[in-house]
Amino acid sequence: MLTNKNQIRLVSLTLATLLALPVPLGIFTGLYIWTSPYILLNSIIAQKSVVLFNLIGLIFLTMIIYKDRFYCQYICPAGIVCDAVSKFAEKKIKTRKFPSVSKSLLVISILLSIFGIPVLILLDPVNAFNAFFDAVHSGISTGTLLKTSGLLFILLINLFFPHAWCRKICPLGGLQFIITDIKQLFKRSGRSRKVTFSQTRRYLISGILGMGSGLLLPNILKAGHQPMLRPPGILPDNDLMLTCTRCGNCLKACPTNIIQPMTGFSNWMNILTPCISFSESYCLPECTHCGEVCPTGAIQKFTVQEKEQLFIGFADLKPEECLLTKNQECDRCLFYCDFDAIEIVPSLQYNALPEINKETCVGCGACEVVCPARAIVIEPIN
């Protein structure tokens, strides 16, 4: 019979899997990522803001303070799978030693977040677990193969070094170990643990590395500007590459499936970050899901009213392709524009022609998608 702990872990793994699948959950898509206290701390420190879903991570952070390594032992879906692989490996492979770096990674990541660079969130195991299921949503592609590699890499580590990820590497585990250390310092019993010189030295070195990286990384890792269509409310490229966890939440939450992972290697620093394709549909004016489900603020949360000032791109008309220039009636771009950015006006060269107001056009893509002649194309903002 399953113990209570095993029952909780089974429920947690099932729930995490269901929430990672591309089912129509709206703003609750990928909700399990918000349970990670590691992502909570990195995001709040880097973005200097709190959203409602952060309360989920705060609850689990409180539970960690109450019970040592609570998240690792009961909740983490990647940890549950890692334990299964490790138990198999222990029977087949001789256990090898692996250096402990989890606490150092946690200290470095927190310091980086203070500088607005929460790049080590990519190492969060819940994020890796969630991204693994992108293949179910997007099918097999270069992007999905790269996204699934995170969890596969973690499992491979445990195959050759049983339990090494959870106990030695994982920064989420490092957070829980450090909380345990702090609790021990405040205990007044005779069994109180003292901080050794080696521990102090390790924290000092980690702090120096974190601060140095925070000062140098923005100048070293420059993504460069490559014009492309991005979701509304997204950060500039240089900030995006260091903030986006490539979790896939925005892809799964998008009701029209226009958000895709960037797979071009010409700008490899922004690989797998979200971009937009209007090949099948467009960005709905009333939709705000991508900003609501982003756990790190890479896509800022916005309202429907604010979306009217968030520019994805601009509509570019090719007059020679327009049906009106060929004496055929058409006003589909005018009809489908929800931002009153298109007007059919008389033309000196042609009888009539669509005129696009660049001040009100947000580049939602509706006109491009509905144009039967493909005479309108949404171009990125330079």
C-alpha positions in Angstrom: 0.0 0.0 0.0 1.2 3.5 -0.8 2.4 5.6 2.1 0.9 9.1 2.6 4.1 10.6 1.1 3.9 8.4 -2.0 0.2 9.3 -2.4 1.0 13.0 -2.3 3.9 12.6 -4.8 1.6 10.6 -7.1 -1.0 13.3 -7.0 1.6 16.0 -7.5 3.1 14.3 -10.5 -0.3 13.7 -12.1 -1.4 17.3 -11.5 1.9 18.7 -12.9 1.5 16.6 -16.0 -2.1 17.6 -16.6 -1.2 21.3 -16.2 1.7 21.0 -18.6 -0.4 19.4 -21.4 -1.8 21.7 -24.1 -5.4 21.6 -22.8 -7.6 24.7 -22.9 -7.0 26.1 -19.4 -6.6 29.8 -20.3 -4.6 31.7 -17.7 -4.2 28.5 -15.7 -2.0 26.9 -18.4 1.3 25.7 -16.9 0.1 26.8 -13.4 2.4 24.3 -11.7 5.5 26.4 -12.6 4.1 29.0 -10.1 4.5 26.5 -7.3 8.3 26.7 -7.5 9.7 28.9 -4.6 13.0 29.2 -6.7 11.2 30.9 -9.6 9.2 33.0 -7.1 12.3 34.5 -5.5 14.1 35.0 -8.8 11.1 36.7 -10.5 10.2 39.0 -7.6 13.7 40.1 -7.0 14.4 40.7 -10.7 11.1 42.3 -11.6 10.5 44.1 -8.3 6.8 43.3 -8.6 4.3 40.7 -7.4 1.3 39.1 -9.1 -1.5 37.1 -7.7 -0.1 33.7 -8.8 3.1 34.4 -6.8 1.0 33.6 -3.7 1.2 29.9 -4.8 5.0 29.9 -4.6 4.9 31.8 -1.3 2.7 29.1 0.2 5.3 26.4 -0.7 8.1 28.6 0.5 6.4 28.8 3.8 6.0 25.0 3.8 9.8 24.6 3.2 10.5 26.8 6.2 8.1 24.7 8.3 9.4 21.3 7.1 12.9 20.7 5.7 13.0 20.0 1.9 9.3 19.8 1.8 9.1 20.7 -1.9 11.7 18.2 -2.9 10.2 15.4 -0.9 6.5 15.9 -1.8 5.9 18.3 -4.6 8.6 18.5 -7.3 7.5 16.5 -10.4 11.0 16.3 -11.8 12.3 15.1 -8.5 9.8 12.3 -8.5 10.9 11.1 -11.9 14.6 11.6 -10.9 14.1 9.4 -7.9 12.7 6.6 -10.1 15.7 6.8 -12.5 18.1 6.9 -9.5 16.7 3.8 -7.9 17.0 2.0 -11.2 20.6 3.3 -11.6 21.6 2.2 -8.1 20.9 -1.4 -9.1 22.8 -1.2 -12.3 25.6 1.3 -11.9 28.1 1.9 -9.1 27.4 5.1 -7.4 29.8 7.9 -8.2 30.6 11.0 -6.3 29.5 14.4 -7.6 30.5 17.8 -6.3 27.8 19.7 -4.4 27.0 23.0 -6.2 23.3 23.5 -5.4 23.8 26.1 -2.7 26.4 28.0 -4.8 24.0 28.1 -7.7 21.2 29.5 -5.5 23.4 32.3 -4.1 24.7 33.2 -7.6 21.2 33.2 -9.1 19.7 35.4 -6.3 22.6 37.9 -6.8 22.1 37.9 -10.6 18.4 38.5 -10.0 19.2 41.6 -8.0 20.9 42.9 -11.1 17.8 42.0 -13.1 19.3 38.9 -14.6 17.3 35.8 -13.5 19.0 33.7 -16.1 19.6 30.7 -13.8 15.8 30.1 -13.6 16.5 27.9 -16.7 17.8 25.4 -14.2 14.5 25.1 -12.3 13.4 21.5 -12.5 9.7 22.4 -12.6 10.4 24.6 -15.5 12.3 21.8 -17.3 9.4 19.4 -16.6 6.8 21.8 -18.0 8.9 22.5 -21.1 9.3 18.8 -21.8 5.6 18.6 -22.8 5.9 21.3 -25.5 6.4 18.5 -28.0 2.7 17.4 -27.4 1.6 21.0 -28.2 3.9 21.9 -31.1 4.8 18.5 -32.5 8.3 17.4 -33.3 10.6 20.3 -34.4 14.0 21.7 -33.6 12.4 23.9 -30.9 10.6 21.1 -29.1 13.6 18.8 -29.3 15.7 21.5 -27.6 13.0 22.1 -25.0 12.6 18.4 -24.1 16.4 18.1 -23.7 16.3 19.9 -20.3 14.5 17.2 -18.4 16.2 14.4 -20.4 19.6 15.9 -19.4 18.5 16.0 -15.7 17.5 12.3 -15.9 20.7 11.4 -17.7 22.7 12.9 -14.8 20.8 10.8 -12.3 21.3 7.7 -14.4 25.1 8.0 -14.1 25.1 9.8 -10.7 22.1 8.5 -8.8 20.3 11.3 -6.8 23.0 13.8 -7.9 20.6 16.3 -9.4 18.4 16.7 -6.4 21.0 16.5 -3.7 24.1 18.1 -5.4 23.1 20.3 -8.3 19.5 21.6 -8.3 19.3 25.3 -7.2 15.7 24.7 -6.0 17.2 22.0 -3.7 20.0 24.5 -2.8 17.3 27.0 -1.6 15.9 24.4 0.7 19.3 23.3 2.0 20.1 27.0 2.8 16.8 27.5 4.6 17.7 24.4 6.7 21.1 25.9 7.5 19.5 29.2 8.6 17.0 27.3 10.8 19.8 25.5 12.4 21.6 28.7 13.2 18.6 30.0 15.1 18.1 26.8 17.1 19.1 27.3 20.8 19.5 23.6 21.6 22.9 22.0 22.2 22.6 20.3 18.8 22.8 23.6 17.0 24.9 23.4 13.9 27.7 25.9 13.4 28.7 27.4 10.1 32.1 26.0 9.3 34.9 27.9 7.6 34.5 25.9 4.4 30.8 26.8 4.2 31.6 30.5 4.8 34.2 30.4 2.1 31.8 28.7 -0.3 29.2 31.4 0.3 31.8 34.2 -0.1 33.1 32.8 -3.4 29.5 32.3 -4.7 28.7 35.8 -3.7 31.7 37.2 -5.6 30.9 35.1 -8.7 27.2 36.3 -8.5 28.1 40.0 -8.2 30.8 39.8 -10.8 28.5 38.0 -13.3 25.7 40.5 -12.6 28.0 43.4 -13.6 29.6 41.7 -16.6 26.9 39.5 -18.2 24.8 42.3 -19.7 27.9 43.5 -21.6 29.2 40.0 -22.5 25.9 38.4 -23.5 24.4 40.8 -26.0 21.7 39.3 -28.1 21.8 41.9 -30.7 18.6 43.3 -32.3 17.0 41.1 -34.9 13.6 42.5 -35.9 10.9 39.9 -35.5 7.3 39.7 -34.4 7.0 39.3 -30.7 4.0 38.9 -28.3 2.6 42.1 -26.9 4.2 43.3 -23.6 7.4 41.4 -24.2 10.8 42.7 -22.9 13.5 44.0 -25.3 15.7 41.2 -26.7 18.7 41.8 -24.3 16.4 41.6 -21.3 14.3 38.8 -22.8 17.2 36.3 -23.3 18.1 36.6 -19.6 14.6 36.6 -18.2 12.6 34.1 -20.3 12.7 30.5 -19.0 11.6 29.1 -22.3 8.8 27.3 -20.3 6.3 27.3 -23.1 3.4 28.7 -21.0 2.7 31.5 -23.5 2.7 29.0 -26.4 0.2 26.7 -24.7 -2.1 29.5 -23.4 -2.4 31.3 -26.8 -5.9 30.5 -28.1 -4.9 31.0 -31.7 -1.6 29.2 -31.6 0.3 32.1 -33.2 3.1 32.1 -30.6 6.0 29.8 -31.5 9.5 29.2 -30.1 12.2 31.0 -32.0 14.4 28.3 -33.7 16.7 30.3 -35.9 20.4 30.1 -34.9 21.3 33.5 -36.4 20.4 35.0 -33.0 21.3 32.1 -30.8 21.1 34.0 -27.5 17.4 34.3 -28.0 16.8 30.7 -29.1 13.4 29.3 -28.0 12.1 32.7 -26.8 8.5 33.4 -28.1 7.9 34.9 -31.4 4.7 35.3 -33.5 3.6 33.7 -36.8 0.5 34.9 -38.6 0.4 32.0 -41.0 -2.8 30.6 -39.5 -4.5 33.2 -37.3 -4.0 36.5 -35.5 -3.7 38.0 -32.0 -7.2 38.4 -30.6 -7.8 42.0 -29.2 -9.5 40.7 -26.1 -6.8 38.1 -25.2 -4.3 38.8 -22.4 -3.3 35.2 -21.6 0.4 35.3 -22.6 1.1 38.1 -20.0 -0.9 36.3 -17.4 0.8 32.9 -17.5 4.4 34.2 -17.8 6.0 33.3 -14.5 9.0 35.6 -14.8 7.8 38.8 -16.3 9.5 38.2 -19.6 6.0 39.1 -21.0 4.6 41.8 -18.8 1.1 41.4 -17.6 -1.3 43.8 -19.4 -5.0 44.6 -19.7 -7.2 44.7 -22.8 -7.1 48.5 -22.7 -3.3 48.6 -22.4 -3.0 46.2 -25.3 -4.1 49.0 -27.6 -0.7 50.6 -27.0 1.4 47.5 -27.2 2.7 47.2 -30.8 3.6 43.8 -32.2 4.4 45.3 -35.6 2.9 47.4 -38.4 0.7 46.5 -41.3 2.5 47.0 -44.7 0.3 47.2 -47.8 1.4 45.9 -51.2 -1.0 47.9 -53.5 -0.2 45.9 -56.6 -1.6 42.8 -54.9 -4.8 44.3 -53.5 -8.0 43.2 -55.1 -9.3 46.8 -55.2 -6.5 47.7 -57.6 -7.8 45.0 -59.9 -11.4 46.3 -59.9 -12.6 43.6 -57.5 -14.7 44.4 -54.5 -13.1 43.7 -51.1 -13.1 45.3 -47.7 -12.2 42.3 -45.4 -9.2 44.1 -43.9 -11.5 47.1 -42.9 -14.2 44.8 -41.5 -11.8 42.7 -39.4 -9.7 45.6 -38.0 -10.8 46.1 -34.3 -8.5 49.1 -33.9 -10.0 51.3 -36.6 -6.6 51.5 -38.2 -7.8 50.8 -41.8 -9.8 53.0 -44.0 -10.8 52.6 -47.7 -9.9 55.9 -49.5 -10.0 57.1 -53.1 -6.6 56.8 -54.9 -5.1 58.8 -57.7 -3.6 55.7 -59.3 -6.5 53.3 -58.4 -10.2 53.8 -57.8 -9.7 53.0 -54.1 -7.1 51.6 -51.7 -6.9 50.6 -48.1 -5.0 53.3 -46.0 -3.4 52.1 -42.8 -3.0 54.4 -39.8 0.4 53.6 -38.3 -0.6 55.4 -35.1 -3.4 53.0 -34.2 -2.3 49.8 -35.9 -0.8 47.5 -33.3 0.1 44.7 -35.8 -2.4 42.2 -34.5 -2.3 40.3 -37.8 -6.0 40.2 -38.5 -5.8 42.1 -41.8 -2.9 39.8 -43.0 -4.8 36.6 -42.2 -8.1 37.6 -43.8 -6.7 39.3 -46.9 -7.5 36.9 -49.8 -4.7 38.2 -51.9 -2.1 38.4 -49.1 -1.6 42.1 -50.0 -1.0 43.0 -46.3 1.9 41.7 -44.3 2.7 42.6 -40.7 6.3 43.7 -40.5 8.4 43.8 -37.3 9.2 47.1 -35.6 12.8 48.0 -36.2 
